[in-house]
């Protein structure tokens, strides 16, 4: 099948790789412009662009997808269908209607739950027991189109955004190939069950120790690896990467009740968190024993919000 593919991060690259392996004819790839990354802020291509170049595919990186040149390039590629996965742009009607079979989207949630840019993080934050992937026929709304295929996976107590992302990326690629080969009848979404998953803001990464240990644990896992759940110790920002919940009463919220080789126990509004891995600003991610070798931490020390 002749396909124009639009996507940007690694989640999308997994689907593009599957299309190529299945010998679909990808005639054009759209990806967002290169962005500054790393300490040197050098321009870095997206995962999809890197794969497209490696595979010898034509690549287009428009600043605005509604530009006439974008429509002309897609029309010249003569796609039967356009596949979109985590592209990061809303497509106008003129592009949605251009391919004979329209546009299909690989979305990392069980629609209509978690429409929007950050479905994986929001599923973890909410404590959902399950999530999944939906292959959807796109319309002009944000993840509002009819569904072609959907499959769920369980969320474990140790899942992070990173682990869940990888499982859903593979599942999305598998479902995409199935949808393209079978073209199931579309099913309308249940408008009464809609929830939204907007982009994550820096403020959401700040830990409020007055919340329950269970909620903060979900926050830590949801923001691993980006942007990292943050607290502060003696005015220094600290990112917390891994923890377990400890049941019981441990004192004032944010107070350290134990610091040793078994972890750093911090009281929460309900129960406590045993921190197992953390990172001081400018430093490396470290397990607690290695962190404590270079940073003394006494019982009674207080963690607070990194934003003051």
N, C-alpha and C positions, 0 to 999 in steps of 0.2 A: 504494500500500500504506500502511495506517495503521501509523505507527511511533512508538514512544517512543525518544528518543535520550538516551544518557548519555555525557558526555565533558567534559573540562575545558580542556586547552591548545590551542594552534594546530593541532597534529597532528589533533586531533579536529574542530576547526572546519572543516578542509578537507573531511572526510567529510560533516559536516552541510550544508555549502554545496552539495556535490554532490547530496545527497538532495533538497534544495529545488529545485535547478536541474532535476533530473529529475522534478519535480512529485510526489514522494512526499508523503503527508499526515502531516507530523510534528505529532502532537497534544500532545506534552509533551516538554520538555527537562529533563534533570537535569544539574546541574553542581555542583562543590564550592563551598562558601561563599567569598565574597570574602576575599582575603588582603591584608595590608599589603604595600606595595611601594614602591620608590623611597626617596630620602633622607628624605622626609617621612613615610614609612610610612603613607600613606593607603590606605584600603581600595580595592582595584582588582578589577573583575570579571574573570572568566576570559575567554579568547577565545571560548569557546562561549557563555557568557552574553551577551557583547556582541553576537554574531551573532544569538542568539535574540531579544534585545530589538529589534535593528534589523529583524528579520524579522517581528515581531509574534507570536512564539510564546510559549506558556505556559512559564514557567520555575520549577523547584523546586530549592532548594539545601539539602538536608537535612544536618544534622550527623551523623545516623545513618541509614543506608539500611534498617535493619531495623525502623524505627519503623512502627507500624500506619498512620499517616497517609500514609507513602510508598506502601505497598501500595494503600491506598484511592485515592490520586491516580492511580497507574498503571492500576488497574482501571477507574477512571472515564474514562481516556483511550482505553480499548478498543483497545489495539494488537494488530495481527496478529503483530508481531515487535518485539523490543527490540534496538536497535543500540548497542553499547558500544565506545567508542574512547578509550583513555587517560583513563578516568574517575578512577582512583585509589582506588577502593573495591572490596572483594570483595562481590559480590551474594549474598544468602542464597537458599536453594532456593525459598522462597516467591515471590520475584520472578522467578527463572529459569523457573519453571513457569507463570507467570501468562499470558504471551502464547501463543496457540495454536501458533505456530512457534518458541517459545522465544526465546533471546537469542543474538545473534551478535556476535563481537568482531573488531575490526580490530587486529591485533598486528604490530608492526614487527620481525619476525624470521622466519627459516625454521624454524618449530617442527618438532621439539621443541628445537631449539637456541635458547638464550637466552629461556627462560621468565622472566618477572619484570618489574620496573619500569623497567629501564634497558637494553633490548636493543641500542639503537644504540651507546651508549658501550662496552658490553662487546664487541660485534663489532669495533669499532675497536681496543680495547685488546688483543684476542687476535690481531690481524693477519689476520682472516678475509679471504679473497679475494672472497667474495660474501655478501650478506645479502638481505633481501627482506621481503615482507608475507605474512601468513597470515590468511585469513578463517576463523574457528573457531566451531563451535557450543559455547556455553559450558556448563560444568558447575560443580560446587561447588569444584573445585580451582583452583590458580593456573595458568592457561593450559594446562590439561590436556585440554580437550575435543577431540572429533574435528574434523578439518580439512575445510573445504568447498572452498577454493581457496588456491593458493599460487603466488607468482611471485617470481623472484629478480632482483637487480641486482648489478653488479660494484662493488667498492669500490676507488677509485683511490688512488694514493699521496699525493694531496693532499686527499682527502676529510676533512672535519671532521664533528662531530656536527651542525652547522648545515646543511651542504650535503646530508648523507645524510638528515637529518630531512625536508628539503623534498622530496627525490625520493621518499622512502617515503610521505610524507603524500599526495602526488598519486597514487602507485601504489595506496595503500590505498583511496582514494576510488573509483578506477576498478574495483578488484576487488570492492569492496562492492556497487556497482551491478550488476556482473555476477552476483555470488552471489545477490542478491535477485531477479534476473530469471530465473535458470536453476535455482537450488536444486540444486547438484550433490550426488551421494551422499556422505555423510560418510566420511572415512577416519581410522581410529584412528592416533594418534601412536605412533612407535617408542619405547617406554620405555627401550630400551638406549642411545639417542642423546641423552638429556636433558642439557642444561646450564642453569645458572641465571644470571640477571642481576639481582642485588639492587640496591637503591638505592645511588647513589654517595655515599660518605662524604667529609668534608673531608680525612681522612688520605690517601685515594687520590689527591688532587690534589697532594700534596707530591712534588716531584721528588727522586729519589735518584740522584745523578750517578754512582754506582758501577755503575748498570745500563747496558746498551748504548744507544748513540745511537738505534738503531732502536726500541727499546722506549720510550724517552723521547719520541721523535717521535710514536709512536702515542698516548702519554699526552697530549701537547699537543693533538693533533687530536681525541682523544676528549672532552676537557674544554673544547673551544671550541664554544659560548660559555660554558657553565656547568659547573663553577664556575671554570674557568681553572686551568691547571697552574701551581703556585707554587714559587718558590725564594726565596732571600734573598741580598742583597748588603749587606755592612756592617750587618747586623741589620735591614735594610729589606725588607719583602716585595716581591717582584717577580713579576708574572704574565707568562708567556711564551705568546705567541699563535701564532707562526708560525716555523718553522725548517726546515732541510734537513740531511740527514745528510752528514757529511764522513768519508771512509774514511781510516784511517791511525792512527798513534800521535801523541798531542798532549800528553802529560804527565799529571800527577795529575788524577784525576776532580774536576770542578768548577772547574778552573783555566782562566782566560781566556788563550788563546794568540794571539788577534788581536782587535782592536776598531777598526773603521773603517767607512767608507761601505758596504763590502761585507757587513757583518754582524759579529756578535760570535761568535767561535768558542770554544766551551767543551768541554774534554775530558770524555769519559765513560768508563765502565768499559771499553767497547770503542768505538773510533772517536770522533767528536765531533759536536756540533751547531753549525751556523751559525745563530744567532738572527737573525731578520729583523724581528720585531715584538714589542714587550714593553711593560710598563706598570708604573710605580712606584706603590706604594700611595698613593691619593688623587689620582693623576694620570690622564692620558688614555692610551689605546692609541697608541703611536707607532712608526713605522718606525725602525730603528736610527740612521740619520743624524740624525733630529730628536731622538731620545733622547740621543745623545751630545753634542749641542749644549748641553744643560743638565746633563749628568751625566758627569763625567770618569771614564773607565774605563781603567786601565792594564793592560798585559800582566802576568800573574801574579796579578791579582785573583782572589778565590775566591768562587764561588757555593756556598751551602749550603742546607739545608732551612729553609723558612720557619717551621717549628714548633720549630726549635732541634735 
